[in-house]
Amino acid sequence: MVGIQNPAGQSGPLPAFVLADEDWESLAALLVRNAGMIVMHFLGFTPGVLKELELIRAAGKQTSTLVVIEQEDPFAALKDAALLTRARRQEPVSIAGSLDDFPHRLLRQGDDGWEAVQAELAAMAREPHAPPLDRTLSLPPEFLPPEPLRNYCTDRSTEEYDRAHQLIDEKRFDEAEDVLYRAVAYAHWARYPLGRVMTLTALGQLSLIGFGAKGDAGSLLEMALDTCKEVRATSRTAAKMYPAIEQALGSLRAEAEPKGKREIDVAGK
């Protein structure tokens, strides 16, 4: 499962292509052509949304598409901050559109609204779907922020990482956690995978040492290991870190297995 998002978007844990404006249409058409199921999630009709709906219609995949219309503006919380900073968000132009030929439609509102989306997707997944049409795909290049921004964010990521370790030494764990999450964000915008590995690993260690949260540590170390695996062939530092992260994660999993078995045994009795 993959998604498409613009550089300012956020798809959560869903893997997504981050694209410049001039690249999204060709990739959207390619994914629509090969997708078994499609999810359209949007706030209202805009030229881009209507274009994607037309791509789905052209491929004849309306019945394999779930349209989820958001009822709450995800940017509403930013309006107060915008007033304080005098920043202005360029609102997309809303236009008229029709969904009459899309049989699977849902209105989503609040956190509980995702349960209906999951139920509908589960029902759709049981239906037969067309297989991919293309055996090989030519994907667009990854969107990169401008070089000055990447350089700035790399420097800030390193500074925040060093600052966090100072705070950890002083046992100021809550502050260190905030600083490390800023470092992760800067490393993301810098397209600096080694920075993400180091910061995620530090967050995992902080969860163990400072908060005693083994579950959080496991999730963070898993993300660090996945990113480290991607770059260890080109980074000596990542290659050296990989076995240590793998060992720490393996120890956590080994501790969790007996506990999970005990819980199953108790439930069985």
Order of alpha helices (4+ residues) and beta strands (2+ residues): beta-beta-alpha-beta-alpha-beta-alpha-beta-alpha-alpha-alpha-alpha-alpha-alpha
